[in-house]
Amino acid sequence: MSGPMPPRVTFDTNVCNVIHNPDRWPGQVDPEDARKVRAAIKDGKILGFISEATLFIECLSFEDKLAYLAVAGTDKPRPAPDPRAVARFEDVEKVGARLLHAPLIAGEIFIEGFRWAGDDVFSQEDRQSRFSEFCRPLGGREKLQQSGEALEAKFPSNFHGTPMKGPGTWKSAFKRASDAGEKIRSEVGPIIGEWCDGLIVGSHFAYGNDVFCTIDEGKGAGANSLLHHSNRAALRAQGITMMTPADLVQHYGL
């Protein structure tokens, strides 16, 4: 008889970085724990996964994120991902991790060339339904759109001097505002971050993975953060088990 399936573990953005380089943040993650987690993925003791939204966060600068939002859903060229960041994730993929779909704007696939996770726990239809079920109540996309619409009122899209407004034109308002010299990073950066946090945890939930591994406690955004300690009980109630790399090593005897 075959033994139990290895645990399915989604790695948050910060943990991906120490899986790639175990010595990167010794004050936050014991390098020995990071090495054990990396080896466990390679040896098949755990099945490792990365959300597509994690690559969006790490592979584009803030300005490039604004440029991406401006062209998402169109046939215009996208900003190129930072090759150094892409190389980090390619390394984690070579160890054995697979990518989880987390559709961004207009259902686009952000980055090509990575191996996608299979729909091994739920069907594709059920996985997509679970993703929407988790993300919609968070309102991350709606908050992003509200921010874009507020900027659009100040920096409208113009065609030969005539202001233009229509479905989706708010997406380009961020870049227009930034190009005009408006200092929007302190306001818009956290909104993008929280939207992406919802996409990341949502992709974990959608695929029915067992553990979400993170060292993020949401301290920067406070109680508004999905990962803040005050919101952990609600995540547990949805069946989301959260562990640090040290917890993972101890719980599974890695």
N, C-alpha and C positions, 0 to 999 in steps of 0.2 A: 504494500500500500504506500502511496505517496504521502509525504509529510504535509504539514500545513503550508499554505502559501506565505512567502515572505511579506512582511508589512509593506504597505504602499505609503511612501513618505513624500510629501510635497515640501520642498525646501524654499524658504523665503529668500528674498534678495540678499540679505546680509549673510545668511548661512552659505549660500552659493559661493560667495567670495572666499570664505575660509575653507570650503571644500577644495576650491582651486588652489589656494595658498594657505595651508594650515597655520603658518606662522604670522598671518597678516594682523590679527587682533588678539594677541595673547592675553590682554587684559579683559577681554570679553568672552573669548572662547579658548579653552585650554587646547593648545596645538595638538596634544596627544588625542583628545577627543575628536578633533577635526580629522586627524589621520585615520582614526578608527572608523569614522563615518564614511570617509572616502573609500577605505578598503572594503567596508561592508557593501557599498554600492557595487564596487568592482567584482566582489566575490558572490554577488547575488543574495546576500543575507537580508538586504532590504532592496526594494524597488524604488528608485529615486525619480522624482518628477520636478520640473520647473515650469512655472506659469509663463505663458507668452507675454503677459503684462510685466513680468519681471524684466524681460529683455527690453521692453519699451522704456522702462525706468532707467535702466543701466546703460543702454546703448545710444541714447540720445541726450545731448545737453539740453538745458532748459530752453534755449533759443531754438534748437532743432525740434524740440517737442512742439513749440508754437508753430514752426514751419510745417510740421507733419499735420497738425490739426487743421491748418489752413488748406491743405490739399486732400485730406482724407475724403474718400468718396468721389474723387475726380480722377481724371487720367493724367494729371500733372505730375511731374517728377517729385519723388519723396527725398528728404534729406538722407544721406548715407549714414548708416550706423557706425559708431566709433569702432574701428577694427580691433583696437586693444580690448574693448569690452566684449566684442563678439568672440575673440580668441579665448577669453576666460570661460565663456559659456560653452564654447566648442570643446574645451578641455574637460569640463564637467560632463558633457554629453559623451565624450569618448570613454569616460569612466563607466558610463552605463545609464545616465539619466535621460529621460524623455520629456518632450515638451507637451504641455497642456494647452488646449485652445482657450483663449480668453478674448473673444472678439472686442476690438476697440471701437472706433467710430465707423459706422456704415458696415459693420461686420467684416472689416478687412483683416487679413492675415498680415501681421506687422512685419514678419521676417521669414524668409525662405531658407531652405537648406538644412534645417534641423529635423531630426526624426520625431514624429508625433507619437504620443501615447495612443494605444488602442482603446476602444470602448469595451473594456474587459469586465467592468462591473455593471454598468448600465448601457443600454442601447444609445446610439447617437441621439435619437429623438429625446429619450429620457434625460440624457446628459445636458442637452441644450435647454430643456425645460427646467431642470434643476438649477442651471446657471442663472436663468432669468428669475426663477423663484427666489434665489438668494440675493441677487444684485439689485433687483427692482426696488425693494423696500429701503435700501440704503440711500437711494437718491443721488448717488455720486455723479451720474451723467447729467441729471437735472441741475445740480448745483453748478457743474461746469458750464452748462448752457446758460444758466442765469447770469453767471459772471461774464460770459461772452456777450450776451445781449446787453448788459450794462455798458460794456466797453463799446459795443456797436453803436449805441446811442451817441457816444462821444466821438467815435472814429468810424463813421459810416463808410461802407463800400461805395465807391463812385464809378460811374461809367460816363466818360466825357462830361464830368462835372455834375452829373445827376446822381444823388444818393440812391443806392439800391439796397433793398432788403427782401429776403425771401427765406424759404426753408434751408437751414444749414449755413446761412451767411454769417451767423454768429461765430462759426468755427475759425474764420479768418480774422476776426476782430482782435484776437490776442496778438497776432503778429503785426497787424496794422498799428495797434497801440504801442507795441514795443518799438517798432520801426520809427514811430513818431517821437520817441524819447520818453514815453510814459513808463514810470518805474512800477512794474506790475508783479515782479517776482515774489515779493513778500506776501502778496495777497493770492496770486494765482498758483504759485508753486505748491502750497499746502492743499489747495483744491484738487490739483492734478494728482498729488501724492495720495490723498484719501480715495479719490476715484480709482486709482490703480490698486490700492490696497484691497478695495472691495472686489476688483476683478481677479486679483491673485487668490484671495481666500475663496471667492466664488468658483474659480476653476477647480480648486481643491475639493470643494463641496460637490460640484457637478460630477466629477469623476468618481466620487465615492472613495477617496483615499482615506487611509487610516489615521495618519498623523500629520499635522502641520508643524514643521520644525522652524522655529524663529528665535531670534534674540531681541526682536522689536517689542517694546512695551508701550509704544505710543506716547512716550513722555513729551515729545516735541509738540504734538497737537493736542495733548491733554485728553479729556473725556470724549472729545469729538472723534478721536482716533478709534477705528474699528478694533485695533489691537491693544487698546488701553486696558489695564487690569480690571477696570470697572465694567468692561464689556465682555470679559472672559466667560462669565456665567451664562450669558445669552448665547455665546458661541458653543459652549458645551451642551446647552439645551438643544442645539441644532445638530448635535452629534460630531462636533469638531473637537478633536483632541489635540491640544497644543503642547509641544515639548521643546526644550532647548537641546542643543547637541549633547550636553552632559546628561540630560534626562534620557535621551535616545540611547546613548551608550549604556547607561545603567539599566534601563527597562528591558532592553533586548539582549543584554550581555554581549555587546559588540567587542 
